[in-house]
Amino acid sequence: MLERLSISEFSTYRWNFYQDFLCFAAHDINGIGIWRTKMDDFDREEAVDLIYDMKMSVSSISWAGGFTGADGRKFVDAVDDGIGAVQLAAQVGADCLIVHPGGKNGHTDRHAKRIFLSAIDNLAQAASDFGTRIAIEPIPHQGNSPWTFLKRFKETLDVVSEFDSKYVGLAIDLFHVGHLAEAYDRIPEYIDRVALVQIADRDVKRPPLTVSNGRQTENRLIPGKGNVQIDRWIEKLNRHGYRGAFELEVHGTGFSQSNYESTIEESLLYLGSPRRSFNENRKLSSSEELQRKHRRQQKQKMFLSKSRW
């Protein structure tokens, strides 16, 4: 499990790009979900160099979308930005580019879907040209979401089914869909579409969002602190052939810069425990634990020696 674990940069929202690399590598995590804003703030060319120098795998690029104009952009601008993000995903060898349609923005459902299909058609062609993949993230049951007008899990499946699975897939975020029987039961049907699985827990009796001063914040929890059946999901995904990354994405209410380290450590304790069914044959020996600790120390020294960052 841990060799396939990645951490989204949203989990360390206020750290910079270099701090993320230093922390993730220190915890022996070799995968990262990149937030484009952090990458650009750091300097994109230097960020690309850092990815290759550190041999860090990229599980995802976040994000492209907003095609309905809900965020104020014109359709052509959102598509051009998406194509640029596709190119970036190919450049760093990312497993996928995460895509959000955008809010309803006063459109009828039918018209919003036409807009989105047109955008995905353009991005899918770019993904084919550059040899990468886009992944649409289902975010059902959130009413007037700024991220998507698609209200049901099935609606997202219907959209991706219209495109070649090599270039258009799904980003399954267990915070958003881990409580849905439909999403769990239909895993065998859409498993070939899964480009990424994101992990966070939640209290399903509590609203997924907190709204304060007009700003929405997700009520994510550390794995094992809520009642999403994370073990069952991972076991079933693996059993039906998923071989991609599991990306930790914990942020929002209750998470701050002061507890990023402890958040990551607690999450790894849960996900890496030999008690987890998907880790039952992966318990490390004492010598392997010492080797892992030594690798972490070496990576920290390597990072700190690169003074240009």
N, C-alpha and C positions, 0 to 999 in steps of 0.2 A: 504493500500500500504506500509506504512512505517514499519509495523510489519513484512513485508516480504523483506525489503530492507537490502542488504548486501553491503559491500564496499571491493573492491579488493585492496590488498596490493600494486598493481602497481600504484594505485592512490596516494600513499604516498611513492614514489619510494625510497627516501633517508632516510626515518625514519626507525627505527629498529622495530622488532616484538613487543616489549613491548610498544613502543610509539604508534603504531597502535591501540593496545588494549585500551590504555588510552584515545586516541582521540575518537575512535568509540563509546566506552561506554559513554563518556561524552556527546555525541550527541544522546544518547538513541538508538544507533544502536547495535543490538544483533547478527548480522551476519557478517562473514568475509570470503573473498576469499583469501586463503593462497598462498603465493609464497614460494615454497620450499627453495629457496636460503636464504630468510630471516629467515625461521624457523631453518635451519641448522646453520646459523651464530649465532643465539641466543642460540642454543643448543636444539636439537630435543626433548629430554626427558622433559626438563623444559618447552618447548613450549607446549607439549601435556598436561602437568600438568596445565599450565595457561589456556588453552582452557577449561578444565573441571572445574577448580576452578571458572572461571568467567562465566560458563554456556553459552559460546558463541557458536552459531551454525556456522557450516562451509559450505558455499555455494559451494565452489569449491577448488580444489588443482590445482595449475599451476606449471608446466605442464609436460607432457611426450611426447615423439615423436622423430623426427629426424631419422626415420627408413630408409630413402633412403641414408643415409651417407653424406648428404650435409654439416653437421657440423663436419665431420671428424670421427664420431664414427662408429664402426662396427655394423652390424645389430643385432647380438646377444647381444652386450652391451646395445644397445638402448632398446631392448625388456626386458632384465633383469632389467634395470633402470625403465622401465614402470611397470613391475610387482611389483617392490618395491614401486612405487608410488601408485599402486592400494592398496597394503597392508596399506600404510599410510592413504589413503582415508577412508578405512574401520576402521582403528584404531581411527580416530577422528570423525567418523560419517559424513563425507562430503557427500554432495548431489551428487558430481561427481568429476572425475578426467578429466581435459581438455587435449585433445590429438591433436597434430599437426603432419601431415604426414612427413614433411620435404620437402625441395626443390627438384627439378627435378634431379639435380646432373648428368646430361648427359644421364640419362635413357630415353628410349622411354616411352610414356605415359602408354602403356600397361604393360611394365615391372615394372614401378614405382607403378602402381596399384596392381600388383601381390605381390610386396614386402609389400605394406601397408596392403593388405588384410591378408597376413600371420601374420603380427604383430598384427593386431586387433583380429585375431583368438586367439592368445596367451593371449592377454590382456582381451578379453571377457571371456575366460575360468577362468582366475584369478579373474575377477570381480564376476563371478558366485560362485567360491569357497569361496570368502571373503564377499560376500553379498553386493557389492557396484556397481557403474556404471561408465563407461567411457563416455565422451562426446566429439565428434569430432566437431571442430569449423570451419564452412565454412568461407573462406577468398577469395572470388572470385575476378577476374578482377585485379590482381596485377602483372601480368607478371612474372618476375623471382623472385618470393617470396622465401625467405629462409625458410618460414613456411610451405608452401604447394605447391604441383604440380597440385592440383585440381583447375581448372580455373573458373568453373561455379558452381553455387549453386546446380544445378541438379546432378552434379557429386558426391557431398558429400551425397545427399539424396540417390543416387544409392548405395553408399558404406554402409551406415548405414542400408539400407533395407535388406541387406544380413545377418543381425545378430538379435538376440533376443532383442527386445526393452527394456526388463528389465535390460539388462547389457550394451547395446550400444545405446547411444542417441546423441543429438545435443546440443551444446552450441551456442545459437543464440546471436551474438554480433551486436547490432543495428548500431554501427559504420561501420561494414563491410557490413551488408545486409539490413539495415533499409531503404535504398533508392531503393531497388529492388522490383518492382511490383510482380515478380514471387515469391519471398520469402514471401511477405505479402499475396498474393492471395492463396497460398498453405498451409497456417497455418492449416486449418481443416484436411488436409491430413497427416501432420507430427506432430500434436500436442502431440500425445502420446510418441513421441521421444524427446520432449524438456526437457532437464535436467536442463538447466540454461538459463536465459536471462540476458545479460550484457547490460548496458545502457551507452551510450555516444552519443553526437551529432556530426555533421560535416557539413561543407559547401560542398554540393554535386557538386558545380561547381569548386571546388578546388581539386587538386590531393590528395588522402588520405595519401600520404607519402611525406616527405621532405628528400632529400638525401644530406648529407653534410659530406665531407671527407670519403666517402664510407660507411657511417652509415645511416641507415634508421630510421626516426622518424615519428610516426603517428600524423596526424593533428587532434587530437580529440578536442572536445569542450564540455563545461559544458552543461547539458541538457537545452534546450530552447534557446541556443545561435546559433544554426544552423538551418537547414531546414529538418532534419529527423522528421517524424511525430510520435514522441514518444507516444503521447496520444493515437493515433489510434492503434498503435501496442499493447500497454498494454491492452487497452480495448478489443481488439479482442482476444488476447491470453487468458485473463481471461474469456471472454464469451465462448470460446471453451474448457475451462476446465483446463487451466494451473494453478497449485497451488504451484509452486515452488518459488524460490527466484529471486528477481531482484537485480543484482549486479552492483553497480556503478563502472565503470572503466574509469577514465579520467586521461590521462597522455600524455606526449610527448611535442610537440611544445607549448610554452606559459605557461607550468606548471613547478614550481620549489618549492624547500623546503620552500621558504618564503611565498608561497600562498596556501599551502595545506589546512590550516584551512578554509580560505575564499572559496576555491574551494568546499570543502565539505558542508559548510554552504549554498552557493548559490545553489548547487545541491539539497540539502534537501528542500530549500525554494520552488524550482520548483516542485519537486516530491511530497512534502507534502501539497501543496496548496489545499484547499478545492475546488478551481476552476477547478482542474483537474477532469475529468469525473470519473476516477477510485477512487477518494477520496470524491465524492460528499456527501456521507453519513458518513464521518469520521471527521467532524469538531470537534475540542476539545473545551470543555467548559473551563471557567476560572479556575475552580477547577482542571480539568484534566491537564491543562497547568502547574499549580503549583505543582501537583503531579509528572509530568514528570521532571520538574526542580529539585525537591527534589531527585528523583531517580538518576539523573545525578550527583548531588553533593555527594550522598551516594556512588555511584560507584567510583567516583574519590577518595574519602577517603579510600575506600576499597583497591583500586589499590595501592595507595601511602603507605598504611600500610604494604604491602607485601614487606619487605625490601630485600628479596632474589633476587628480580628483580631490 
